[in-house]
Amino acid sequence: MQGKVAVVTGSAKGIGRAIAEKFAKAGAHAVIVDFDQAAGEQTAAELSEQYAKAIFVKADVSKPEDLQQVRKEVFAAFGRVDVLVVNAGISYRHSMEEISIEEWQRVLHINLDGSFYTVKAFYDDFTENQGKIIFVTSGSAITGTGGGAHYASSKAGQHGLMRTISKELGPKGVNVNAIAPRVIQTEILDHLYPDEASRSELLKKIPISRIGQPEDIANLALFLASPESAYIHGQIILADGGRTY
């Protein structure tokens, strides 16, 4: 990753930050894309101080013009992009009866539309240069659990988007894959499973008997961003401690 440029959406905190930090440790220039300006600026500053130059770009991924601005700032700072991690997303644990039309649209707009806008902004850059595109999706797309119908639907849509892009960009030497986590220790998990009782029941469902950490996903992302993963393409890789299968 030495000298490469990695754009990671939703990377001010949580899984996205862990991925950006893992890339930075390996020598990459990380571009922190997030709506949380304070946390995003702090993350970029810390990575720059400890590893390689990193920048923060504030963006709402549900707005295509924001992603176009991200691209402009990336090329102004570094002149290239090598790795794109599509990670930004939101989740609510609501039943069909509880989901309002507005909440449905918000989740789909950020999680699925935002993924399309992100790839769209950088698509032509990957048709000219070999690179890696990594989606961070969810096992919810397979199981229908872990979030509401809007969340599972948005993540299933990401899988379809990823596989279409993999067919288009594969012949150009660009690897496109998805990491599908399930139970990872983040703020979202704290919201979905807020008490000890719910955590205890959750652990019973995970064969390796632990909740995943953001670094578990970052380790896999680093592999998928490396040359060693060149023959892994168009795949959805579950990272769930054996819970699903």
N, C-alpha and C positions, 0 to 999 in steps of 0.2 A: 504493500500500500504506500510505500515511500514516495512522496511527492504527488500522489493522486488526489483528486478532488471528489469528496463525497458529500452529496446533498441529502440531508435527512429531515423529513418533515415531522412535526410533532416531537422535536428533540430537546426541548427545554428541560423536560423531566422524564422520569419513567423509562420505559423500554427504549424510546428514541434517544434519550440522553446516553443510556448505556451503550447503544450501538455507536453513536458519534464518538464517545470516549474510547471505545475499543478500536475504532478506525484511527483515531488520533494517536493512540499509543503505538499503532503500527506504522505511523509516519504520514498519515493522510491529512490533508487540509479539510476540516469539517465545516460544513455550512449548516448552521443551526436555524431551522425554519420553524417558527412557532408564533402563536397569537399572544403568548404570555411574554411581554417584553422584558420585564424585570428578571425572570428566571432564564430567559433566552440569552440576554446580555451577560448574565453571570456565568452561564455555562460556556459561552464562547470565550469569555475572558479567562476562565480557569483552564480551558483546553489550550488556549494560546500560550499561557504562562508555563504550563507543564509539558506540552508536547510540540505541536506544529501550529502555525497560524490558523485560527478559526475565526469565522465571522458569524454574526447574527443578522437575520433578515426577518422582520416582522411580517407575517402574512396570515390571512384567513383563507384556508385552502378551498372554501366554498365560493371564493371569488376568483374567476380565471384571470382577471387583470392583476391580482396580487401575485399569482404564480409567474406571470410574464415579467413582473418587476423583479421577482426573485432571480429569474434567469439573467436579467440585465446586470444585477449586482454580482452574481456569481462570475460572469464573464468579465466584468470590470475588475474584479479582484484577482481572478485566477486564470481567466482566458480559456477555461475548459471545464468539462464535467466527465468523470469516469464512472462514478457509482451514484445511483439514485435510489434512495430508500423511501418508499411510500408508506408512511407509518401513522400519520395524523388521523385521529378518529375519536368518537365519543360513544358512550353506551348508557342505556337506562334499563333497569331490570323491571319492566312493566309488562303486564298481560295485555292481550288484545283489547280487552275492555278498557284498560287504563290508558292506552296509547291514543293520544289526540291526533288529529290530522296534522296539526302544526308540529308535534313532536316527531311523527313519522317523517315528515318532509325534512326536518332539521337533521335527523340522523342520516337519511339517505343523501342529503345534499352535502354534508361534510364527509361522510365515509366513502361514498361511491362517486358522487360527482367530483369531490375533491381529489380522488385518486386519478380520475380521468384528466382533470385540469392539470394536475402535477405532471403526469406523463406527457400530455399534449404540449406543455410549455417547453420540455426538453427533448421531444421526440426527434426532431431533425438533427440534433447534436449527436444522437446515438446512431443515426443512419450513416453518419460520416465517420464515426470512430467506434472501435470496439469498446464495450463497456459492460456494466452489470446493472440490472434493475431488479430490486428486491421489494416485494410487497409484504407488509406485516398485516396479516389478516386475522383469522380466528378459527378455532375448532368449532365455534358456534355455527359456522356455515355448513358443517357436516352434521352436527347433532341437533341443532335447533334449540340448544340450551345455553345458559350462561348470560343471556341478555334477552331483550325483547325480540319480537318478530321483526321489528325494524332493523335491529342490530344484525341478526342472523341473515336477513335478506341483503343488507348492504355488504356483508362479508362474502356471501355467495356471489354477489355481483362482482366483487373484486376478483374472485377466482376466474370468472368468465372473462373479465377484462385482461387479467394476467395471461391467460392462455391464448387469447387472440393476439396480444402483443408479442408473445413468444413465437407465434407462427410468422408474424411479419418481420421481426427483427433477428430471429435465429439465423437466417441466411446471410445476414450482415455481420455475424460474429458477436452478437450481443446476447448474453445469457439473461433470461427473465425467469424468476422463480418467486414462490410465496412461502413465507414461514407462517404457520398457523398455530399460535400459542393457545393454551386454554387458561390454566390457573397460574398467573404470574403476579408476584407481589408488587402492586402498583396502587396509586390512589383510586383507580377504578375498582380494583379488587376490594379495597377497604370500604368502598361505597356499596358494593354488591353483597359482601359478606362482613358486616360490621361488628359482629359479636363472636365470642369464643365458641358458643354452641354451634353456630353455622360453620365456623372454621373447622371444628372437630369433625362434623359430618362430611365436610368437603374432603378432608385428609383421608377418610376411610375409602374414598373412591379413587385415590391415586396409588397405584401399586408400589411406587418407590417411596411413598409415605412422606413426601415433603412438597411444599408449594414452590413452584419455580421462581427463580430470581431474574431480574432484567438481564443480568450478565449471561444467563443460559441462552437467551435469545441473541444477545450480542455475539456470543461465540459462534453461533450458527451463521449469523449474518456476515461475520468476518470470513468464514470459510466460503460462503457463496459469493463474496466480493473478490475472492482470490483466484489466481489462475488454476489452482488445484480443483476447482469445481467446474471446469470448462465443459464437461460432458453431462452435467446436471442442468436440465433445461425444461421449462414448462411444468415444473413440479410443485406440488403443495406438500410441504414437509411439516407434519405435526410435531409440535414440541410440547408434550403434555404429561411427561412422566409415566406414559403407558395407560393413561386413563381411558382413552377412546377405544383403542384396539388392543 
